[in-house]
Amino acid sequence: MKWLKIFSVLFLLVVGGAGGYGWYLYSSMKETASQIYEPKEQKKSDLREEEVSVHRQDPISILILGVDERKGDKGRSDTMVILTVNPRTDSSLMFNIPRDTRTEIAGRGTQDKINHAYAFGGVPMAVETVESFLKVPIDYYIKVNMKGFADIIDTLDGVDVNNPFAFDYKGTPFPEGPIHLNGKEALMYTRMRYEDPRGDLGRNDRQRQVLKAVITKAARPSILMDLSSLLGNLGTNVKTNISPEELQQMAVDYRSATRQMETLEVKGTGTKINGIYYYQVTEAERERIGQKMRGTLELN
């Protein structure tokens, strides 16, 4: 890791234009990475023979949880996105698990909506439930406070998306075609579902659009000009089990893989059980999605 630290310092010295500012950026990166890191005890997944290592450039899987936190309780995972990244093939895969998906909640032995796993048992139960649902290991997680996500987007000067159809949400118009969204607008864009003919699936598409736009924009060299503000927002609104050292390694070896990102949709049918709406996914569909993940992770 010594060469990486030296490279990072030299790079920031050049980009920062002055030694003092370059060192400030480097120190801020290290501080933020430590602030968002949750070094909790996490057992190795039973679905892996050995633990992954970003230093070997192993393909990895990440569960991204968009959480609406509330006073007095931990909230629910409003968004569940799976991202697999393979730096060896410069490829990545992204998809949503619909929040209403009916499955067994790990550790409880009951069938419920998959997004309730976080409310019942926090990140560990959410990770175990997703692993059980897909039969694929989840190596890392990133938990994002959705309200704070708007601040992150504002720091990036907004994001550009291609809206498939015109709609209004809470008095804000979203015209069809290419549009630019600030943080507040991006949250509204990703939350609307009742006016979408595809319901939650359409909502999931828009979430992937925005997340992909954020990843693309955050990878641009020009972001260093606003790095201080971005790091401040990340430190307040993001938690992860990716260590600072792993984050440094990923920034170097995994970034290019996100430029070739495939997206897909978890197919299912809506149904009501005892008056409650659920999204039912067949075993065949779970296997199809799992196979796609295993292919990216080189587990086949």
ZIWOZI-V551161 format. One line per field, one symbol per residue. phi: phi as a letter, one per 20 degrees, with the letter a starting at -180 (. if undefined). psi: psi as a letter, one per 40 degrees, with the letter a starting at -180 (. if undefined). burial: I if it has 16 or more other ideal C-beta (glycine too) atoms within 10 Angstrom, else O. A space follows every 10 residues. Layout:
phi=???
psi=???
burial=???
This chain:
phi=.fffffgfff ffffffnbgf ffffffffgf ffgffefdfe fcffffecfb ffcffemffc cceddedeec fnbfncefcc ddcdccffdl cbccbeegfe gebfegndmc eaffffgfff bmggffffff gffdlcfdec ccdcffffff fffffemncd cdffbfbdcl ndecffofcd degfffffge efbfeefdlf ffffgfffgf ffffffffef gffgfdfgff fffffedccb eefgffffff feedfffffd dedbceeace bdclndfcde dfffffffff ffffffeldf
psi=eddddddddd ddddddeidd dddddddddd dddddehgfi hhihheeidi iihddefiii ihhhhhhgii heieaigdhh hhhhhhedef iihhiihhde hhihhhedfi hihdeedddd fadddddddd dddefhihdi ihhhhddddd dddddefiih ihhdiiiihf ehigiiahih haddddddde dhddehdebd dddddddddd ddddddddei deeddedddd ddddddehii ehiddddddd ddeedddeeg hhiihhiaii ihhfehhihh hidddddddd ddddddefe.
burial=OOOOOOOIIO OIIOOIOOOO OIOOIIOIII OIIOOIIOOO OOOOIOIIOO OIOIOOIIII IIIIIIIOOO OOOIOIIIII IIIIIIIOOO IIIIIIIIII IIIOIIOOOO OIIIIIIIII IIIIIIIIII IIIIOIIIII IIIIIIOIII IIIIIIOIIO IOIOOOIOIO OOOIOOOOIO IOIOIIIIII IIIOOIOOII IIIIIIIIII IIIIIOIIOO OOOOOOIOOI IIIIIOIIII IIIIOIIIII OOIIOOIIOO IOOOOIOIOO OOOOOOOIIO IOOOOIOOII OIIIIIIOIO
